Amino acid sequence: MIRVGVLGREPLERAGVRRVLEEDTRIRIVCENPDPSSLLIRTSRPDVLISIHRSADDALDALRRPKPASPGAAGVPAFAPAHVVLVDSLSEHGTRALLRHGARGILLRGNSVRHLPWAVRAAAEGTVALGPVAARFLVDQYVRPGRMAEAVVAARGMLERLSAREREIARLLAEGASNPGMAEALGISAHTVKDHIRGVYAKLGVDNRVQASRIVWQAHVPEQPAASAQARESKACPGGDGP
Protein backbone atom coordinates (compact mmCIF):
# COMPACT_ATOMS: atom_id res chain seq x y z
CA MET A 1 0.00 0.00 0.00
CA ILE A 2 1.37 3.41 -0.99
CA ARG A 3 0.58 6.15 1.51
CA VAL A 4 -0.14 9.48 -0.19
CA GLY A 5 -0.59 13.03 1.07
CA VAL A 6 -2.23 15.77 -0.99
CA LEU A 7 -1.35 19.46 -0.66
CA GLY A 8 -3.20 22.29 -2.37
CA ARG A 9 -4.89 25.59 -1.59
CA GLU A 10 -8.22 24.71 -3.23
CA PRO A 11 -10.43 22.00 -1.69
CA LEU A 12 -11.91 21.09 -5.08
CA GLU A 13 -8.45 20.50 -6.53
CA ARG A 14 -7.46 18.28 -3.63
CA ALA A 15 -10.74 16.40 -3.92
CA GLY A 16 -10.11 15.79 -7.63
CA VAL A 17 -6.68 14.30 -6.93
CA ARG A 18 -8.08 12.18 -4.13
CA ARG A 19 -10.90 10.87 -6.31
CA VAL A 20 -8.49 9.79 -9.06
CA LEU A 21 -6.10 8.05 -6.68
CA GLU A 22 -8.74 6.30 -4.60
CA GLU A 23 -9.68 4.28 -7.67
CA ASP A 24 -6.33 2.52 -7.37
CA THR A 25 -6.52 -0.12 -4.64
CA ARG A 26 -2.74 0.06 -4.14
CA ILE A 27 -2.93 3.70 -3.06
CA ARG A 28 -4.25 5.08 0.22
CA ILE A 29 -4.77 8.79 0.93
CA VAL A 30 -3.51 9.36 4.47
CA CYS A 31 -3.69 13.17 4.65
CA GLU A 32 -5.02 16.16 2.77
CA ASN A 33 -4.19 19.72 3.68
CA PRO A 34 -3.52 23.18 2.25
CA ASP A 35 -0.57 23.72 4.60
CA PRO A 36 2.68 21.78 3.99
CA SER A 37 3.81 22.47 7.58
CA SER A 38 0.63 20.93 9.05
CA LEU A 39 1.06 18.53 11.96
CA LEU A 40 -1.21 16.11 10.10
CA ILE A 41 1.30 15.90 7.26
CA ARG A 42 4.14 15.26 9.69
CA THR A 43 2.35 12.62 11.73
CA SER A 44 0.79 10.68 8.84
CA ARG A 45 4.20 10.26 7.14
CA PRO A 46 3.10 9.66 3.53
CA ASP A 47 5.35 7.80 1.09
CA VAL A 48 4.42 10.25 -1.67
CA LEU A 49 3.41 13.87 -1.27
CA ILE A 50 1.46 15.44 -4.13
CA SER A 51 1.37 19.24 -4.22
CA ILE A 52 -0.76 21.35 -6.55
CA HIS A 53 0.63 24.67 -7.78
CA ARG A 54 -0.20 27.42 -10.23
CA SER A 55 3.37 27.72 -11.51
CA ALA A 56 6.74 26.01 -11.45
CA ASP A 57 8.04 28.90 -9.30
CA ASP A 58 5.41 28.15 -6.64
CA ALA A 59 6.39 24.49 -6.73
CA LEU A 60 10.06 25.43 -6.37
CA ASP A 61 9.28 27.55 -3.30
CA ALA A 62 7.58 24.54 -1.74
CA LEU A 63 10.50 22.25 -2.51
CA ARG A 64 13.00 24.71 -1.04
CA ARG A 65 11.25 24.90 2.31
CA PRO A 66 12.99 23.05 5.17
CA LYS A 67 11.70 19.51 5.55
CA PRO A 68 9.45 19.04 8.61
CA ALA A 69 10.98 17.18 11.52
CA SER A 70 9.26 14.09 12.82
CA PRO A 71 7.71 14.45 16.29
CA GLY A 72 8.85 12.17 19.06
CA ALA A 73 12.22 11.22 20.44
CA ALA A 74 15.30 13.22 19.60
CA GLY A 75 17.36 11.79 16.81
CA VAL A 76 14.39 10.59 14.78
CA PRO A 77 15.10 11.72 11.22
CA ALA A 78 12.76 13.92 9.25
CA PHE A 79 10.52 11.96 6.94
CA ALA A 80 11.26 12.43 3.27
CA PRO A 81 8.32 11.56 1.02
CA ALA A 82 8.78 11.48 -2.73
CA HIS A 83 7.43 14.80 -3.98
CA VAL A 84 5.19 14.88 -7.07
CA VAL A 85 4.25 18.37 -8.25
CA LEU A 86 1.33 19.40 -10.45
CA VAL A 87 1.71 22.73 -12.26
CA ASP A 88 -0.26 24.68 -14.86
CA SER A 89 2.64 25.10 -17.29
CA LEU A 90 6.27 24.11 -17.72
CA SER A 91 9.43 25.31 -19.39
CA GLU A 92 12.67 23.43 -19.95
CA HIS A 93 14.39 25.61 -17.33
CA GLY A 94 11.57 25.08 -14.83
CA THR A 95 11.65 21.31 -15.35
CA ARG A 96 15.40 21.15 -14.67
CA ALA A 97 15.06 23.37 -11.60
CA LEU A 98 12.28 21.21 -10.13
CA LEU A 99 14.35 18.07 -10.61
CA ARG A 100 17.44 19.69 -9.09
CA HIS A 101 15.44 20.61 -6.00
CA GLY A 102 14.14 17.13 -5.39
CA ALA A 103 10.91 16.67 -7.36
CA ARG A 104 10.34 12.97 -8.03
CA GLY A 105 7.42 13.60 -10.34
CA ILE A 106 6.33 16.51 -12.57
CA LEU A 107 2.91 16.60 -14.20
CA LEU A 108 0.75 19.24 -15.83
CA ARG A 109 -2.48 19.80 -13.98
CA GLY A 110 -4.42 19.76 -17.24
CA ASN A 111 -3.73 16.09 -17.95
CA SER A 112 -2.78 14.82 -14.50
CA VAL A 113 -5.89 12.61 -14.27
CA ARG A 114 -4.39 10.25 -16.85
CA HIS A 115 -0.94 10.16 -15.28
CA LEU A 116 -1.32 10.45 -11.51
CA PRO A 117 -1.71 6.74 -10.60
CA TRP A 118 1.37 5.53 -12.46
CA ALA A 119 3.34 8.63 -11.42
CA VAL A 120 2.62 7.96 -7.75
CA ARG A 121 3.65 4.31 -8.07
CA ALA A 122 6.86 5.26 -9.92
CA ALA A 123 7.79 7.94 -7.36
CA ALA A 124 7.13 5.54 -4.48
CA GLU A 125 9.48 3.01 -6.07
CA GLY A 126 12.28 5.56 -6.26
CA THR A 127 12.15 6.45 -9.94
CA VAL A 128 11.32 9.82 -11.53
CA ALA A 129 7.83 10.22 -13.00
CA LEU A 130 7.61 12.79 -15.78
CA GLY A 131 4.51 13.72 -17.73
CA PRO A 132 4.78 14.00 -21.54
CA VAL A 133 5.78 17.69 -21.60
CA ALA A 134 8.47 17.37 -18.93
CA ALA A 135 9.79 14.17 -20.51
CA ARG A 136 10.03 15.88 -23.90
CA PHE A 137 12.18 18.64 -22.41
CA LEU A 138 14.58 16.12 -20.89
CA VAL A 139 14.77 13.94 -23.99
CA ASP A 140 15.41 17.00 -26.17
CA GLN A 141 18.20 18.08 -23.82
CA TYR A 142 20.06 14.82 -24.50
CA VAL A 143 19.19 14.56 -28.19
CA ARG A 144 20.12 18.17 -29.03
CA PRO A 145 23.94 17.61 -28.91
CA GLY A 146 23.54 14.78 -31.41
CA ARG A 147 21.50 16.99 -33.70
CA MET A 148 24.14 19.70 -33.46
CA ALA A 149 26.88 17.21 -34.35
CA GLU A 150 24.89 16.11 -37.40
CA ALA A 151 24.49 19.75 -38.46
CA VAL A 152 28.26 20.31 -38.16
CA VAL A 153 29.01 17.27 -40.35
CA ALA A 154 26.46 18.45 -42.92
CA ALA A 155 27.94 21.97 -42.98
CA ARG A 156 31.46 20.65 -43.46
CA GLY A 157 30.26 18.45 -46.30
CA MET A 158 28.70 21.48 -48.00
CA LEU A 159 31.91 23.50 -47.71
CA GLU A 160 33.83 20.65 -49.34
CA ARG A 161 31.86 21.35 -52.53
CA LEU A 162 33.55 24.72 -52.84
CA SER A 163 36.78 25.43 -54.67
CA ALA A 164 39.73 26.79 -52.69
CA ARG A 165 38.94 30.35 -53.81
CA GLU A 166 35.25 29.93 -52.98
CA ARG A 167 36.14 28.72 -49.49
CA GLU A 168 38.19 31.91 -49.03
CA ILE A 169 35.18 33.95 -50.16
CA ALA A 170 32.89 32.03 -47.80
CA ARG A 171 35.26 32.63 -44.90
CA LEU A 172 35.36 36.36 -45.62
CA LEU A 173 31.58 36.45 -45.91
CA ALA A 174 31.34 34.89 -42.46
CA GLU A 175 33.72 37.54 -41.12
CA GLY A 176 31.43 40.27 -42.44
CA ALA A 177 33.80 41.56 -45.15
CA SER A 178 32.38 43.81 -47.87
CA ASN A 179 32.82 43.09 -51.56
CA PRO A 180 35.55 45.78 -51.94
CA GLY A 181 37.23 44.45 -48.80
CA MET A 182 37.28 40.92 -50.21
CA ALA A 183 38.61 42.17 -53.52
CA GLU A 184 41.46 43.97 -51.76
CA ALA A 185 42.25 41.06 -49.46
CA LEU A 186 42.38 38.53 -52.31
CA GLY A 187 43.91 40.79 -54.97
CA ILE A 188 41.05 40.33 -57.41
CA SER A 189 38.45 42.63 -58.94
CA ALA A 190 35.10 43.41 -57.31
CA HIS A 191 33.39 41.89 -60.38
CA THR A 192 35.27 38.61 -59.83
CA VAL A 193 34.28 38.68 -56.15
CA LYS A 194 30.62 38.88 -57.17
CA ASP A 195 31.04 35.93 -59.51
CA HIS A 196 32.62 33.87 -56.74
CA ILE A 197 29.86 34.83 -54.30
CA ARG A 198 27.24 33.65 -56.78
CA GLY A 199 29.12 30.37 -57.09
CA VAL A 200 29.23 30.00 -53.29
CA TYR A 201 25.47 30.62 -53.02
CA ALA A 202 24.72 28.08 -55.76
CA LYS A 203 26.87 25.31 -54.29
CA LEU A 204 25.66 25.87 -50.72
CA GLY A 205 22.04 26.21 -51.78
CA VAL A 206 21.59 29.60 -50.08
CA ASP A 207 20.27 33.00 -51.13
CA ASN A 208 22.20 35.52 -49.03
CA ARG A 209 25.24 36.28 -46.89
CA VAL A 210 23.63 35.39 -43.59
CA GLN A 211 22.71 31.88 -44.75
CA ALA A 212 26.16 31.29 -46.22
CA SER A 213 27.83 32.62 -43.07
CA ARG A 214 25.76 30.34 -40.86
CA ILE A 215 27.08 27.28 -42.70
CA VAL A 216 30.67 28.49 -42.24
CA TRP A 217 30.13 29.12 -38.52
CA GLN A 218 28.47 25.75 -38.07
CA ALA A 219 31.33 23.95 -39.78
CA HIS A 220 34.18 25.67 -37.96
CA VAL A 221 32.83 26.82 -34.59
CA PRO A 222 30.36 24.13 -33.38
CA GLU A 223 30.50 25.37 -29.76
CA GLN A 224 29.44 28.88 -30.73
CA PRO A 225 26.75 30.27 -28.36
CA ALA A 226 23.45 31.34 -29.88
CA ALA A 227 23.94 34.95 -28.76
CA SER A 228 27.29 35.15 -30.55
CA ALA A 229 25.76 33.67 -33.70
CA GLN A 230 23.03 36.30 -33.67
CA ALA A 231 25.59 39.07 -33.28
CA ARG A 232 27.61 37.80 -36.22
CA GLU A 233 24.48 37.44 -38.35
CA SER A 234 23.74 41.12 -37.76
CA LYS A 235 27.30 42.03 -38.73
CA ALA A 236 27.12 39.92 -41.89
CA CYS A 237 23.86 41.46 -43.17
CA PRO A 238 24.37 42.99 -46.64
CA GLY A 239 24.87 46.70 -46.74
CA GLY A 240 24.61 47.53 -50.42
CA ASP A 241 27.48 45.38 -51.68
CA GLY A 242 25.30 43.29 -53.97
CA PRO A 243 25.16 39.49 -53.39
Secondary structure as GFF3:
##gff-version 3
##sequence-region A 1 243
A	DSSP	beta_strand	2	7	.	.	.	ID=ss1
A	DSSP	alpha_helix	11	22	.	.	.	ID=ss2
A	DSSP	beta_strand	27	33	.	.	.	ID=ss3
A	DSSP	alpha_helix	39	44	.	.	.	ID=ss4
A	DSSP	beta_strand	48	52	.	.	.	ID=ss5
A	DSSP	alpha_helix	56	64	.	.	.	ID=ss6
A	DSSP	beta_strand	82	87	.	.	.	ID=ss7
A	DSSP	alpha_helix	92	100	.	.	.	ID=ss8
A	DSSP	beta_strand	103	108	.	.	.	ID=ss9
A	DSSP	three_ten_helix	109	111	.	.	.	ID=ss10
A	DSSP	alpha_helix	112	124	.	.	.	ID=ss11
A	DSSP	beta_strand	129	130	.	.	.	ID=ss12
A	DSSP	alpha_helix	132	159	.	.	.	ID=ss13
A	DSSP	alpha_helix	164	174	.	.	.	ID=ss14
A	DSSP	alpha_helix	179	186	.	.	.	ID=ss15
A	DSSP	alpha_helix	190	204	.	.	.	ID=ss16
A	DSSP	alpha_helix	209	220	.	.	.	ID=ss17
A	DSSP	alpha_helix	226	236	.	.	.	ID=ss18
###
